[in-house]
Amino acid sequence: MPVLAPEVNWAQRSSISEPEKNVVFLNIVATDVPTADLKLDLTPTKLSYKSKTAKGQEYALEIDFFEEIDPELSRQHHSGRGTECVLRKKEARQEYWPRLTKEKARLHWLKTDFSKWVDEDEQDVSAAAEPEFDPNMMSQFGGGDDAGGFGGIDFSKLGGAQDLSGLGGMGGMGGMGGMGGMGGPGGASGLDDDSDDEDMPDLESDAKKGDAAAIPSEPTSAEKVKAQIEELD
Protein backbone atom coordinates (compact mmCIF):
# COMPACT_ATOMS: atom_id res chain seq x y z
CA MET A 1 0.00 0.00 0.00
CA PRO A 2 1.64 3.30 -1.07
CA VAL A 3 2.32 6.11 1.39
CA LEU A 4 -0.02 9.04 0.69
CA ALA A 5 0.09 12.74 1.44
CA PRO A 6 -2.99 13.63 3.53
CA GLU A 7 -5.21 16.53 2.58
CA VAL A 8 -4.24 19.72 4.43
CA ASN A 9 -6.63 22.66 4.79
CA TRP A 10 -5.21 25.98 5.96
CA ALA A 11 -6.16 29.54 6.82
CA GLN A 12 -4.50 32.37 8.69
CA ARG A 13 -4.97 35.52 10.75
CA SER A 14 -2.60 38.43 11.40
CA SER A 15 -2.31 41.07 14.07
CA ILE A 16 0.52 43.38 15.07
CA SER A 17 -1.02 44.27 18.45
CA GLU A 18 -2.53 40.91 19.51
CA PRO A 19 0.04 38.11 19.04
CA GLU A 20 -2.50 35.40 19.93
CA LYS A 21 -4.38 36.34 16.74
CA ASN A 22 -1.26 36.14 14.59
CA VAL A 23 -1.69 32.48 13.69
CA VAL A 24 -1.91 29.81 11.00
CA PHE A 25 -4.71 27.21 11.11
CA LEU A 26 -3.88 23.75 9.80
CA ASN A 27 -6.27 20.80 9.51
CA ILE A 28 -4.55 17.56 8.48
CA VAL A 29 -7.32 15.25 7.27
CA ALA A 30 -6.45 11.62 7.99
CA THR A 31 -9.32 9.75 9.61
CA ASP A 32 -9.19 6.73 11.90
CA VAL A 33 -5.57 7.23 12.97
CA PRO A 34 -4.80 5.94 16.49
CA THR A 35 -2.82 8.36 18.63
CA ALA A 36 -0.10 5.74 19.05
CA ASP A 37 0.39 5.66 15.26
CA LEU A 38 0.74 9.42 14.86
CA LYS A 39 4.03 11.33 14.80
CA LEU A 40 4.05 15.09 14.39
CA ASP A 41 7.27 17.10 14.77
CA LEU A 42 7.21 20.87 14.77
CA THR A 43 10.21 23.18 14.43
CA PRO A 44 10.34 26.94 13.76
CA THR A 45 10.67 26.31 10.04
CA LYS A 46 9.04 22.93 9.36
CA LEU A 47 6.22 20.52 10.20
CA SER A 48 6.81 16.79 9.69
CA TYR A 49 3.85 14.40 9.82
CA LYS A 50 3.58 10.62 9.71
CA SER A 51 0.63 8.39 10.59
CA LYS A 52 -1.01 5.03 9.94
CA THR A 53 -4.73 4.28 10.01
CA ALA A 54 -6.30 1.29 11.74
CA LYS A 55 -6.59 -0.33 8.29
CA GLY A 56 -2.89 0.09 7.55
CA GLN A 57 -2.92 3.14 5.26
CA GLU A 58 0.20 5.27 5.83
CA TYR A 59 0.38 9.06 5.43
CA ALA A 60 3.40 11.35 5.41
CA LEU A 61 4.25 14.95 4.52
CA GLU A 62 6.60 17.83 5.28
CA ILE A 63 5.76 21.52 5.19
CA ASP A 64 8.50 24.16 5.02
CA PHE A 65 6.84 27.32 6.32
CA PHE A 66 6.97 30.64 4.51
CA GLU A 67 8.28 32.23 7.71
CA GLU A 68 9.14 30.99 11.18
CA ILE A 69 6.58 29.94 13.74
CA ASP A 70 6.89 29.58 17.52
CA PRO A 71 6.51 25.87 18.47
CA GLU A 72 6.20 26.70 22.17
CA LEU A 73 3.09 28.80 21.60
CA SER A 74 1.57 26.50 18.97
CA ARG A 75 -1.04 23.87 19.75
CA GLN A 76 -2.41 20.69 18.26
CA HIS A 77 -5.42 18.45 18.79
CA HIS A 78 -5.80 14.94 17.41
CA SER A 79 -9.15 13.18 16.90
CA GLY A 80 -10.66 10.45 14.75
CA ARG A 81 -11.23 13.04 12.01
CA GLY A 82 -7.63 14.21 11.79
CA THR A 83 -5.16 16.58 13.43
CA GLU A 84 -5.86 20.28 13.93
CA CYS A 85 -3.03 22.73 14.61
CA VAL A 86 -2.91 26.41 15.54
CA LEU A 87 0.59 27.68 14.80
CA ARG A 88 1.76 30.99 16.23
CA LYS A 89 3.62 33.12 13.74
CA LYS A 90 6.93 34.22 15.25
CA GLU A 91 6.89 37.71 13.79
CA ALA A 92 3.80 39.79 14.55
CA ARG A 93 2.77 41.78 11.52
CA GLN A 94 -0.46 43.06 10.03
CA GLU A 95 0.14 41.54 6.61
CA TYR A 96 -0.77 37.97 5.70
CA TRP A 97 1.78 35.46 4.54
CA PRO A 98 1.43 35.31 0.74
CA ARG A 99 1.38 31.49 1.00
CA LEU A 100 1.91 28.73 3.55
CA THR A 101 5.04 27.18 2.09
CA LYS A 102 8.52 28.62 1.59
CA GLU A 103 8.72 27.45 -2.01
CA LYS A 104 6.16 28.72 -4.46
CA ALA A 105 4.73 25.47 -5.78
CA ARG A 106 1.31 24.04 -6.50
CA LEU A 107 0.65 21.18 -4.07
CA HIS A 108 -2.34 18.96 -4.84
CA TRP A 109 -2.88 18.10 -1.16
CA LEU A 110 -2.89 21.70 0.10
CA LYS A 111 -6.23 23.57 0.05
CA THR A 112 -7.70 26.75 1.49
CA ASP A 113 -9.94 26.22 4.51
CA PHE A 114 -12.83 28.48 3.51
CA SER A 115 -14.65 27.78 6.78
CA LYS A 116 -11.92 29.76 8.59
CA TRP A 117 -10.51 32.02 5.90
CA VAL A 118 -11.24 35.75 5.79
CA ASP A 119 -9.57 38.39 3.67
CA GLU A 120 -6.81 40.41 5.27
CA ASP A 121 -8.76 43.67 5.15
CA GLU A 122 -11.88 42.05 6.63
CA GLN A 123 -10.34 40.59 9.78
CA ASP A 124 -11.77 43.22 12.13
CA VAL A 125 -15.29 42.82 10.72
CA SER A 126 -15.07 39.04 10.89
CA ALA A 127 -13.75 39.05 14.45
CA ALA A 128 -16.96 40.72 15.66
CA ALA A 129 -19.08 37.90 14.22
CA GLU A 130 -16.83 34.99 15.19
CA PRO A 131 -16.55 33.54 18.72
CA GLU A 132 -13.26 34.33 20.41
CA PHE A 133 -10.79 31.48 20.07
CA ASP A 134 -9.97 29.83 23.40
CA PRO A 135 -6.77 27.77 23.27
CA ASN A 136 -7.98 25.71 26.23
CA MET A 137 -10.93 24.47 24.18
CA MET A 138 -8.84 22.59 21.61
CA SER A 139 -9.80 19.25 23.12
CA GLN A 140 -13.49 20.12 22.94
CA PHE A 141 -13.92 20.54 19.18
CA GLY A 142 -17.15 18.93 17.89
CA GLY A 143 -19.95 20.74 19.71
CA GLY A 144 -22.52 18.40 21.30
CA ASP A 145 -21.95 15.86 24.06
CA ASP A 146 -21.34 12.15 23.52
CA ALA A 147 -25.03 11.38 23.93
CA GLY A 148 -25.94 13.57 20.97
CA GLY A 149 -27.26 16.37 23.13
CA PHE A 150 -26.35 20.05 23.27
CA GLY A 151 -23.44 19.96 25.71
CA GLY A 152 -25.33 21.34 28.72
CA ILE A 153 -26.69 24.46 27.02
CA ASP A 154 -29.18 26.30 29.24
CA PHE A 155 -31.83 27.32 26.71
CA SER A 156 -33.56 29.53 29.28
CA LYS A 157 -30.64 31.94 28.91
CA LEU A 158 -30.95 32.22 25.15
CA GLY A 159 -32.59 35.31 23.68
CA GLY A 160 -35.34 33.36 21.96
CA ALA A 161 -36.38 31.36 25.03
CA GLN A 162 -39.43 32.74 26.79
CA ASP A 163 -41.14 31.91 30.09
CA LEU A 164 -44.20 29.89 29.17
CA SER A 165 -45.81 30.29 32.59
CA GLY A 166 -47.81 33.23 31.24
CA LEU A 167 -49.84 30.82 29.14
CA GLY A 168 -51.62 29.47 32.20
CA GLY A 169 -54.56 27.14 31.77
CA MET A 170 -53.25 25.43 28.64
CA GLY A 171 -52.45 22.17 30.39
CA GLY A 172 -55.75 20.58 29.30
CA MET A 173 -59.23 21.20 27.97
CA GLY A 174 -60.46 21.82 31.49
CA GLY A 175 -58.32 24.95 31.70
CA MET A 176 -59.67 26.68 28.62
CA GLY A 177 -61.68 29.05 30.76
CA GLY A 178 -58.39 30.56 31.97
CA MET A 179 -57.48 31.77 28.48
CA GLY A 180 -59.23 35.08 28.82
CA GLY A 181 -59.87 37.27 25.81
CA MET A 182 -60.47 34.45 23.36
CA GLY A 183 -64.25 34.53 23.55
CA GLY A 184 -66.96 36.54 25.26
CA PRO A 185 -66.89 37.82 28.83
CA GLY A 186 -67.21 34.27 30.08
CA GLY A 187 -63.74 33.26 28.75
CA ALA A 188 -62.54 31.29 25.77
CA SER A 189 -65.53 28.99 25.56
CA GLY A 190 -68.19 31.53 26.57
CA LEU A 191 -70.28 28.70 28.11
CA ASP A 192 -71.78 30.30 31.23
CA ASP A 193 -75.15 29.87 33.01
CA ASP A 194 -76.88 32.09 30.42
CA SER A 195 -75.81 30.03 27.45
CA ASP A 196 -78.35 29.66 24.66
CA ASP A 197 -77.72 25.92 24.65
CA GLU A 198 -79.85 25.57 27.78
CA ASP A 199 -82.93 27.02 25.99
CA MET A 200 -82.93 24.52 23.16
CA PRO A 201 -85.89 22.08 23.36
CA ASP A 202 -85.47 18.37 23.73
CA LEU A 203 -86.10 17.27 20.16
CA GLU A 204 -86.67 13.67 21.02
CA SER A 205 -89.26 14.29 23.75
CA ASP A 206 -91.11 16.91 21.66
CA ALA A 207 -91.35 14.51 18.75
CA LYS A 208 -92.90 11.91 21.01
CA LYS A 209 -95.41 14.38 22.41
CA GLY A 210 -96.44 15.61 18.96
CA ASP A 211 -96.82 12.19 17.33
CA ALA A 212 -100.54 11.81 18.24
CA ALA A 213 -101.46 15.33 17.20
CA ALA A 214 -99.49 15.30 14.02
CA ILE A 215 -100.94 11.96 12.72
CA PRO A 216 -104.82 11.62 13.17
CA SER A 217 -106.26 8.11 13.54
CA GLU A 218 -108.36 6.51 10.74
CA PRO A 219 -112.21 6.84 11.51
CA THR A 220 -114.04 3.60 12.26
CA SER A 221 -117.02 2.26 10.19
CA ALA A 222 -119.51 3.31 12.89
CA GLU A 223 -118.17 6.85 12.82
CA LYS A 224 -118.53 6.97 9.02
CA VAL A 225 -122.25 5.85 9.22
CA LYS A 226 -122.94 8.39 11.93
CA ALA A 227 -121.47 11.12 9.80
CA GLN A 228 -123.67 10.16 6.82
CA ILE A 229 -126.88 10.21 8.97
CA GLU A 230 -125.93 13.65 10.29
CA GLU A 231 -125.54 14.91 6.75
CA LEU A 232 -129.02 13.60 5.77
CA ASP A 233 -130.59 15.41 8.71
C-alpha positions as CSV (number, residue, x, y, z in Angstrom):
1,M,0.0,0.0,0.0
2,P,1.6,3.3,-1.1
3,V,2.3,6.1,1.4
4,L,0.0,9.0,0.7
5,A,0.1,12.7,1.4
6,P,-3.0,13.6,3.5
7,E,-5.2,16.5,2.6
8,V,-4.2,19.7,4.4
9,N,-6.6,22.7,4.8
10,W,-5.2,26.0,6.0
11,A,-6.2,29.5,6.8
12,Q,-4.5,32.4,8.7
13,R,-5.0,35.5,10.8
14,S,-2.6,38.4,11.4
15,S,-2.3,41.1,14.1
16,I,0.5,43.4,15.1
17,S,-1.0,44.3,18.5
18,E,-2.5,40.9,19.5
19,P,0.0,38.1,19.0
20,E,-2.5,35.4,19.9
21,K,-4.4,36.3,16.7
22,N,-1.3,36.1,14.6
23,V,-1.7,32.5,13.7
24,V,-1.9,29.8,11.0
25,F,-4.7,27.2,11.1
26,L,-3.9,23.7,9.8
27,N,-6.3,20.8,9.5
28,I,-4.6,17.6,8.5
29,V,-7.3,15.3,7.3
30,A,-6.4,11.6,8.0
31,T,-9.3,9.8,9.6
32,D,-9.2,6.7,11.9
33,V,-5.6,7.2,13.0
34,P,-4.8,5.9,16.5
35,T,-2.8,8.4,18.6
36,A,-0.1,5.7,19.1
37,D,0.4,5.7,15.3
38,L,0.7,9.4,14.9
39,K,4.0,11.3,14.8
40,L,4.0,15.1,14.4
41,D,7.3,17.1,14.8
42,L,7.2,20.9,14.8
43,T,10.2,23.2,14.4
44,P,10.3,26.9,13.8
45,T,10.7,26.3,10.0
46,K,9.0,22.9,9.4
47,L,6.2,20.5,10.2
48,S,6.8,16.8,9.7
49,Y,3.8,14.4,9.8
50,K,3.6,10.6,9.7
51,S,0.6,8.4,10.6
52,K,-1.0,5.0,9.9
53,T,-4.7,4.3,10.0
54,A,-6.3,1.3,11.7
55,K,-6.6,-0.3,8.3
56,G,-2.9,0.1,7.6
57,Q,-2.9,3.1,5.3
58,E,0.2,5.3,5.8
59,Y,0.4,9.1,5.4
60,A,3.4,11.4,5.4
61,L,4.2,15.0,4.5
62,E,6.6,17.8,5.3
63,I,5.8,21.5,5.2
64,D,8.5,24.2,5.0
65,F,6.8,27.3,6.3
66,F,7.0,30.6,4.5
67,E,8.3,32.2,7.7
68,E,9.1,31.0,11.2
69,I,6.6,29.9,13.7
70,D,6.9,29.6,17.5
71,P,6.5,25.9,18.5
72,E,6.2,26.7,22.2
73,L,3.1,28.8,21.6
74,S,1.6,26.5,19.0
75,R,-1.0,23.9,19.7
76,Q,-2.4,20.7,18.3
77,H,-5.4,18.5,18.8
78,H,-5.8,14.9,17.4
79,S,-9.1,13.2,16.9
80,G,-10.7,10.5,14.8
81,R,-11.2,13.0,12.0
82,G,-7.6,14.2,11.8
83,T,-5.2,16.6,13.4
84,E,-5.9,20.3,13.9
85,C,-3.0,22.7,14.6
86,V,-2.9,26.4,15.5
87,L,0.6,27.7,14.8
88,R,1.8,31.0,16.2
89,K,3.6,33.1,13.7
90,K,6.9,34.2,15.3
91,E,6.9,37.7,13.8
92,A,3.8,39.8,14.6
93,R,2.8,41.8,11.5
94,Q,-0.5,43.1,10.0
95,E,0.1,41.5,6.6
96,Y,-0.8,38.0,5.7
97,W,1.8,35.5,4.5
98,P,1.4,35.3,0.7
99,R,1.4,31.5,1.0
100,L,1.9,28.7,3.5
101,T,5.0,27.2,2.1
102,K,8.5,28.6,1.6
103,E,8.7,27.5,-2.0
104,K,6.2,28.7,-4.5
105,A,4.7,25.5,-5.8
106,R,1.3,24.0,-6.5
107,L,0.7,21.2,-4.1
108,H,-2.3,19.0,-4.8
109,W,-2.9,18.1,-1.2
110,L,-2.9,21.7,0.1
111,K,-6.2,23.6,0.1
112,T,-7.7,26.7,1.5
113,D,-9.9,26.2,4.5
114,F,-12.8,28.5,3.5
115,S,-14.6,27.8,6.8
116,K,-11.9,29.8,8.6
117,W,-10.5,32.0,5.9
118,V,-11.2,35.8,5.8
119,D,-9.6,38.4,3.7
120,E,-6.8,40.4,5.3
121,D,-8.8,43.7,5.1
122,E,-11.9,42.1,6.6
123,Q,-10.3,40.6,9.8
124,D,-11.8,43.2,12.1
125,V,-15.3,42.8,10.7
126,S,-15.1,39.0,10.9
127,A,-13.8,39.1,14.4
128,A,-17.0,40.7,15.7
129,A,-19.1,37.9,14.2
130,E,-16.8,35.0,15.2
131,P,-16.6,33.5,18.7
132,E,-13.3,34.3,20.4
133,F,-10.8,31.5,20.1
134,D,-10.0,29.8,23.4
135,P,-6.8,27.8,23.3
136,N,-8.0,25.7,26.2
137,M,-10.9,24.5,24.2
138,M,-8.8,22.6,21.6
139,S,-9.8,19.2,23.1
140,Q,-13.5,20.1,22.9
141,F,-13.9,20.5,19.2
142,G,-17.2,18.9,17.9
143,G,-20.0,20.7,19.7
144,G,-22.5,18.4,21.3
145,D,-22.0,15.9,24.1
146,D,-21.3,12.1,23.5
147,A,-25.0,11.4,23.9
148,G,-25.9,13.6,21.0
149,G,-27.3,16.4,23.1
150,F,-26.3,20.0,23.3
151,G,-23.4,20.0,25.7
152,G,-25.3,21.3,28.7
153,I,-26.7,24.5,27.0
154,D,-29.2,26.3,29.2
155,F,-31.8,27.3,26.7
156,S,-33.6,29.5,29.3
157,K,-30.6,31.9,28.9
158,L,-31.0,32.2,25.2
159,G,-32.6,35.3,23.7
160,G,-35.3,33.4,22.0
161,A,-36.4,31.4,25.0
162,Q,-39.4,32.7,26.8
163,D,-41.1,31.9,30.1
164,L,-44.2,29.9,29.2
165,S,-45.8,30.3,32.6
166,G,-47.8,33.2,31.2
167,L,-49.8,30.8,29.1
168,G,-51.6,29.5,32.2
169,G,-54.6,27.1,31.8
170,M,-53.3,25.4,28.6
171,G,-52.5,22.2,30.4
172,G,-55.7,20.6,29.3
173,M,-59.2,21.2,28.0
174,G,-60.5,21.8,31.5
175,G,-58.3,25.0,31.7
176,M,-59.7,26.7,28.6
177,G,-61.7,29.0,30.8
178,G,-58.4,30.6,32.0
179,M,-57.5,31.8,28.5
180,G,-59.2,35.1,28.8
181,G,-59.9,37.3,25.8
182,M,-60.5,34.4,23.4
183,G,-64.2,34.5,23.6
184,G,-67.0,36.5,25.3
185,P,-66.9,37.8,28.8
186,G,-67.2,34.3,30.1
187,G,-63.7,33.3,28.7
188,A,-62.5,31.3,25.8
189,S,-65.5,29.0,25.6
190,G,-68.2,31.5,26.6
191,L,-70.3,28.7,28.1
192,D,-71.8,30.3,31.2
193,D,-75.1,29.9,33.0
194,D,-76.9,32.1,30.4
195,S,-75.8,30.0,27.5
196,D,-78.3,29.7,24.7
197,D,-77.7,25.9,24.7
198,E,-79.9,25.6,27.8
199,D,-82.9,27.0,26.0
200,M,-82.9,24.5,23.2
201,P,-85.9,22.1,23.4
202,D,-85.5,18.4,23.7
203,L,-86.1,17.3,20.2
204,E,-86.7,13.7,21.0
205,S,-89.3,14.3,23.8
206,D,-91.1,16.9,21.7
207,A,-91.3,14.5,18.7
208,K,-92.9,11.9,21.0
209,K,-95.4,14.4,22.4
210,G,-96.4,15.6,19.0
211,D,-96.8,12.2,17.3
212,A,-100.5,11.8,18.2
213,A,-101.5,15.3,17.2
214,A,-99.5,15.3,14.0
215,I,-100.9,12.0,12.7
216,P,-104.8,11.6,13.2
217,S,-106.3,8.1,13.5
218,E,-108.4,6.5,10.7
219,P,-112.2,6.8,11.5
220,T,-114.0,3.6,12.3
221,S,-117.0,2.3,10.2
222,A,-119.5,3.3,12.9
223,E,-118.2,6.9,12.8
224,K,-118.5,7.0,9.0
225,V,-122.2,5.8,9.2
226,K,-122.9,8.4,11.9
227,A,-121.5,11.1,9.8
228,Q,-123.7,10.2,6.8
229,I,-126.9,10.2,9.0
230,E,-125.9,13.7,10.3
231,E,-125.5,14.9,6.7
232,L,-129.0,13.6,5.8
233,D,-130.6,15.4,8.7
